[in-house]
């Protein structure tokens, strides 16, 4: 299991006003980005993306073993 505290989360505002959520984990080198839906709450989108990211980290850990 990966430590959520080691996942860096960046909210980036693009020139056109859109926002991008980027998650990175330095040890594995894994990064995931998603353009946010302005009609949905950022918090719920962040939690959903975090779940996907943690699953990808777990899968990468299994592949490396």
N, C-alpha and C positions, 0 to 999 in steps of 0.2 A: 504494500500500500504506500502511496506517495503522500508526502506532507503538503497539505494545501498552502501552508505558509511559505513554501518555496516556489510557488507558482506566481509569476509576476503578471499583473493584470494592468493593461494600459487602455484608457479610453481616449481615442484620437479623433479630433474634429477635423474633417477634411475641408478643403477650400469651398466646395459647393454647399456646405452646411451639414452634410451627412456625417454620421459618426461611425467609427470603426472600433470594435472591441478586439484587442490582441492579448492572447495568453501565451506565455513562454515559460519554459522550465530549463534552466541553464545546464543541469547535469546531463539530461538526455539530449538537449539541443532541439527538442520538439517545440514547435510554435503553431498556433492556430489563430486565424483572423476571421471575423465575420462582420459584415456591414449590418448595423442595427436597424430594426424596423421602428420608425418614429411613432407608430401607432401603439406600440407595446412598451411596457415598463422596462427600463434598463436593468433593474434588479432581477426580474424574471428571466430576461434574455441572458444575463450574466450567469445565473445559476444553471440554466440549460446548457450553455456553452461549456461551463466548468465541468458538468457531468460528462459531456462528450470528450473533453480534454483528458479527464482522469481515466476514462475508459481507454483512450488511445495510449496514455502513459502505461497503463496496466498491460495492454496488449504488446507494446514495445518491450516491456520488461520480460514478458513471457517469450517473445521472439529471440531476445538476447540470451536467454538461459539455455 
